């Protein structure tokens, strides 16, 4: 049983659970936004999201055999601990459950067309693992969009079904939606940088697997410079947002500068000197921490900007 759990990447799934709960209870409930889902339905939405994301992790490992044999043979689960057939059956079961529960939830709130979101996410994760991952930057962009979708799905299920331009609550719903999109954009960009860093880590296996990643096309040094530049852009954006929008809120400004901007600055310093697989592993871990810290600012953000 344990190999199947590891195949799902539970730590990554817990991050999805955390961000969705922070949006629901740290932002929407704090602002008393008129929303659609009951607590039970929200729990079901979280479950559906992690089931489909977990299925994506499974199919990704199935098609990564040639690459993983070089990059991380000791961490392989499919082929080493689970047969390909068993993993593929597990993937199918997860998708059937995830999409089936999505169909139930969408119909329960009277928006059956929203089922297409789960079908689309499942299909894109399969396409990513089987075809798009080998395309230059396309795979990086697609998986980063899907990460952002784990936040945006709350707009689609919580706000969209009850939004009414004639309602007194409409401006608050729009403000909440824009705030979620801001965090989704942050998650997208940080994850995009991390995907490129992971390509730097896996360059040897990617060459063997016939992939066309940025490090293979541009070389390690130039791609490392791209990663540094992207980190610098993220740092400037965070500082600019703090200076223009958050300066009046002492604790939020403190959090943003010292717990988001400072780690980004440290990331840039480490990226400037990164040369080998160990360095890139540190960069990848730093980006995961920055993503977590950014997400954890949601309750403080909500309390700082709480509508009167």
ABEGO torsion letter per residue (X at the ends): XAAAAAAAGAAAAAAAAAAAAAAAAAAAAAAGBBBABBAAAAAAAAAAAAAAAAAAAAAAAAAAAAAAAAABAAABABGAABBAAAAAAAAAAAAAAAAAAAAAAAAAAGBAAAAAAAAAAAAAAAAAAAAAAABBGAAAAAAAAAAAAAAAAAAAAAAAAABBAABAAAAAAAAAAAAAAAAAAAAAAAAAAAAAAAAAAAAAAAAAAGBBBAAAAAEAAAAAAAAAAAAAAAAAAAAAAAAAAAAABAAAAAAAAAAAAAAAAAAAAAAAABABAAAAAAAAAAAAAAAAAAAAAAAAAAAAABBX
